[in-house]
Structure formats: structure tokens, C-alpha cells
Amino acid sequence: MAKKEQRTKSKRRWWSTVLYFILILVALGLIFHNQIASFAIKTFQPEVTTSSVKKSEAKKKDANYDWSAVNTLTAQQILKARVNAGQVDFIGFVTVPEIGLSVPIANGVSDTILSLGAGTLNEAQQMGTGNYALASHFIQGDSGKDILFSPIYYKGKVGQKIYLTDMKKVYEYKATEYTTVKPTDVQVADPIPGRKMITLITCDYTAERGRVILQGDLQKEMDFDDAPSDALKSFEQDNRWIK
């Protein structure tokens, strides 16, 4: 009987130790959840090539452009998006080298797209013409300052150069306006007759208060290999397979 009781006590101590370590791991997971999510985005490097862009553009009409269907960003959403990253077809990149912004672009908007990059807001828009409007998330906290469109909130300003690429051409814009608008001011994504421009949209620090807008006008269009070195370096930052 004594030996049986001793084995029972040992078993209880073993399970108590296991439970203790499980609780520690759960606590650490909760503490570092946002950091893990930020790391998941920072290390995301999608394959974007001229052939993959052509394939993605063929699916343009099937994309979702309902902005209201996008949810507020969470760490869980980011981690889920990384798991489902293979479902997103990217069509190029947008970069603002001066503030460290370099983000892949996909057609349409969804939780997965805006958790990994930027989404186009209108089906008819094309790089280098009309109003090329893009949206992406802002991430609160120090770990997110250089992720997605967060740099716009912290460091965006008039005069900065904004570059778009479809992996064949590069379009250079110069920022002409930096402002905050109401969440309902969706007209900022509408085209303006006779103007070739870009509109980058993200949330301010409290998503309910407004949207931060960085807009610019087209300055020039060039072949990919002729783009400025800082733009090419910024594109390559998120794309190891440029072809």
C-alpha cells in the first residue's frame, strides 16, 4: 500500500510539473503574441514575378472590393494570414524608401490581403493612370512602426517619393498631400479627371478617429531596371525572386 501511495504522489507531482510548464508557455505566448505577429509580417517575402503578376491580373474581376468587410487587425488575424498566404496573388509592390515602407500589392481587399500587404480599392484602377488607391493596416506599438502602412502614420509627409511597380514598369510619384480624414470620407479613392495620382490609406492611432492619407502625383514612368537604386533596393527588401 505504501508503495502504491508513493507512486500516486509521484504521478501527481509529475502532472503538476507538466501543468506548471504549460501555464508558463501559455503566459509567454500571451505576452509575446503581438511581437510574434509582427515578426510573422516582417519575415514575409512573397514570390512576385512578371509571370505571377500576369496570372494575378487575370483574376482581377474575382477580387473583393467591399471595404466594409475588412475587420480591425489583430495578432491572431496576422498569424492566420501567414498560414493562408499562398491564397493571395500579388501584382506588384509599393514603396516609400525615405520612410522604410515596402509592401506587396494584391487586387481587392480582405483580412488576409491587408494583413500581409496592401489592397487595391477599385477594380478599374491601373498603375500610372487615374487614382491608384491602396489601403493597408496600421499597427500600434513600437514593434509595428515599420510594418505595412504604419510608416505613413509616423513619418509620411509632403515631398516624399512613392514608387509603384508591376515588375515590368516603375511609376514614380511625388507626395503632394498628407492629411487625416473621417472614416466615411471614401471619396478620397475616387479618380479625379485629368490627374494621374496615388492614394495610400491607413488608420490613425485609433481606427475609429480617422484615416491617414498620403497622396501624390505621377512624375515619371520607367522600365524596372531603370528605376532609382533606392527604389529597387526597397522592392527587393520584400521580394527575393524578382525576375
C-alpha positions in Angstrom: 0.0 0.0 0.0 2.8 2.4 0.9 4.5 1.8 -2.5 1.2 2.4 -4.3 0.6 5.7 -2.4 4.2 6.8 -3.3 3.6 6.1 -7.0 0.4 8.0 -6.9 2.1 11.0 -5.2 5.0 10.9 -7.8 2.4 10.8 -10.6 0.6 13.8 -9.2 3.9 15.7 -8.8 4.8 14.9 -12.4 1.4 16.2 -13.7 1.7 19.3 -11.5 5.2 20.0 -13.1 3.8 19.5 -16.6 0.9 21.7 -15.9 3.2 24.4 -14.4 5.3 24.4 -17.6 2.2 24.5 -19.8 0.9 27.6 -17.9 4.3 29.3 -18.3 4.3 28.6 -22.0 0.7 30.0 -22.3 1.7 33.1 -20.3 4.7 33.7 -22.5 2.6 33.2 -25.6 0.2 35.9 -24.5 3.0 38.3 -23.5 4.8 38.0 -26.8 1.8 37.4 -29.1 2.0 40.8 -30.8 5.8 40.5 -31.2 5.3 37.1 -32.8 2.7 38.5 -35.2 4.9 41.5 -36.1 7.8 39.0 -36.8 5.4 37.0 -39.0 4.9 40.0 -41.2 8.5 41.2 -41.2 9.7 37.8 -42.4 7.0 37.5 -45.1 8.7 37.6 -48.6 6.2 36.7 -51.3 7.2 35.5 -54.7 6.3 38.2 -57.2 7.5 37.9 -60.8 6.3 39.2 -64.2 4.6 35.8 -64.8 2.9 35.7 -61.4 1.6 39.3 -61.9 0.1 38.3 -65.3 -1.6 35.4 -63.7 -2.9 37.5 -60.8 -4.3 40.2 -63.1 -6.4 37.6 -64.9 -8.2 37.1 -61.6 -8.8 40.8 -61.0 -12.5 40.7 -61.6 -13.0 38.0 -59.0 -11.4 40.1 -56.2 -13.5 41.6 -53.4 -13.7 45.4 -53.2 -16.1 45.7 -50.2 -14.1 47.8 -47.7 -16.7 47.3 -45.0 -16.0 43.6 -44.9 -12.5 44.2 -43.5 -12.1 43.7 -39.8 -9.8 45.5 -37.3 -6.3 44.0 -37.3 -5.4 41.5 -34.6 -2.4 39.4 -33.9 -4.5 36.3 -34.5 -5.5 37.6 -37.8 -1.9 38.2 -38.9 -0.9 34.7 -37.9 -3.8 33.2 -39.8 -3.0 35.3 -42.8 0.6 33.9 -42.8 -0.8 30.4 -42.9 -3.1 31.3 -45.8 -0.6 33.5 -47.7 -0.5 31.0 -50.6 -4.1 32.0 -51.4 -3.1 35.6 -52.2 -2.0 36.6 -55.7 0.3 39.7 -55.6 0.5 42.1 -58.5 3.5 44.2 -57.5 4.9 46.5 -54.8 4.5 50.0 -53.4 7.4 51.6 -51.6 8.3 54.9 -50.0 12.1 54.4 -49.5 12.5 57.5 -47.3 10.3 56.1 -44.6 11.1 52.4 -45.0 7.8 51.4 -46.4 7.9 48.4 -48.8 4.6 46.4 -49.2 3.4 43.9 -51.7 0.1 44.7 -53.5 -2.9 42.5 -54.3 -6.1 43.1 -56.1 -9.1 43.9 -53.8 -9.4 43.9 -50.0 -9.7 41.2 -47.5 -8.5 40.4 -44.0 -5.7 38.2 -45.4 -4.6 40.7 -48.1 -4.5 43.7 -45.7 -2.7 41.6 -43.0 0.2 40.8 -45.5 0.3 43.8 -47.8 -1.8 46.5 -49.5 -5.1 46.1 -51.4 -6.5 48.0 -54.4 -9.7 49.8 -53.6 -11.3 49.9 -57.1 -11.5 47.2 -59.8 -10.9 49.6 -62.7 -7.7 51.3 -61.4 -4.4 50.8 -63.2 -0.8 51.9 -62.2 0.2 55.1 -63.8 -3.4 56.3 -64.6 -6.3 57.8 -62.7 -6.2 57.5 -58.9 -4.4 54.3 -57.9 -5.8 53.9 -54.3 -4.3 51.4 -51.9 -5.1 50.6 -48.3 -3.3 48.6 -45.6 -3.2 48.3 -41.8 -1.6 50.5 -39.2 -0.1 48.5 -36.3 0.0 50.0 -32.8 3.2 49.8 -30.6 6.9 50.0 -31.2 7.1 46.5 -32.8 4.8 47.6 -35.6 6.2 51.1 -36.5 7.9 49.9 -39.7 5.3 47.3 -40.8 2.6 47.5 -43.5 1.4 51.2 -43.8 2.4 52.2 -40.2 5.3 54.3 -41.5 2.8 56.6 -43.2 1.3 57.5 -39.8 4.7 58.1 -38.2 6.8 59.6 -40.9 4.7 60.4 -44.0 5.0 63.9 -45.4 4.6 66.0 -48.5 7.6 65.8 -50.9 8.4 62.1 -50.4 8.7 59.9 -53.5 6.4 57.0 -53.8 7.1 54.1 -56.2 4.8 51.5 -57.7 5.8 48.5 -59.8 4.2 45.7 -61.7 7.7 44.1 -62.1 7.9 45.5 -65.7 7.4 49.2 -65.2 8.1 51.5 -62.2 5.9 54.6 -61.6 7.3 57.4 -59.6 5.0 59.7 -57.7 5.7 62.8 -55.5 3.6 63.2 -52.4 1.5 66.4 -52.5 -0.8 65.9 -49.6 -0.7 64.3 -46.1 -3.9 64.6 -44.1 -6.3 62.8 -41.8 -9.9 62.3 -43.0 -13.1 60.8 -41.5 -13.6 57.0 -41.9 -16.6 57.9 -44.0 -14.7 60.1 -46.5 -14.3 57.2 -49.0 -14.3 59.7 -51.9 -10.5 60.1 -51.5 -10.2 56.9 -53.5 -12.2 58.3 -56.4 -10.5 59.3 -59.7 -10.0 63.0 -60.5 -10.4 63.8 -64.2 -7.1 64.6 -65.8 -5.0 63.7 -62.8 -2.6 60.7 -62.5 -2.2 60.1 -58.8 -1.7 57.6 -56.0 -3.6 57.5 -52.7 -2.2 55.5 -49.7 -4.7 55.0 -46.9 -4.3 53.6 -43.4 -5.8 54.1 -39.9 -4.6 56.7 -37.5 -3.6 55.6 -33.9 -7.3 55.0 -33.0 -9.0 53.4 -36.0 -12.3 55.0 -35.1 -11.0 58.6 -35.2 -9.9 58.7 -38.8 -7.8 57.6 -41.8 -4.4 58.9 -42.6 -4.0 59.7 -46.3 -0.8 60.2 -48.3 -1.4 61.3 -51.9 0.9 62.1 -54.7 1.1 62.9 -58.4 2.8 60.9 -61.1 6.2 62.3 -62.1 7.6 59.7 -64.5 7.3 56.1 -65.7 10.3 53.9 -66.4 11.4 50.4 -67.1 12.0 48.3 -64.0 15.8 48.2 -64.4 16.0 51.9 -64.9 14.4 52.8 -61.5 16.5 54.6 -58.9 18.7 52.4 -56.8 16.8 53.2 -53.5 13.5 52.1 -55.1 15.0 48.9 -56.5 16.6 48.1 -53.1 13.3 48.7 -51.4 11.4 46.4 -53.8 13.9 43.7 -53.3 13.6 44.0 -49.5 10.3 42.1 -49.7 10.9 40.1 -52.8 13.7 37.6 -53.2 12.6 36.3 -56.6 12.5 39.4 -58.8 12.6 38.2 -62.4 
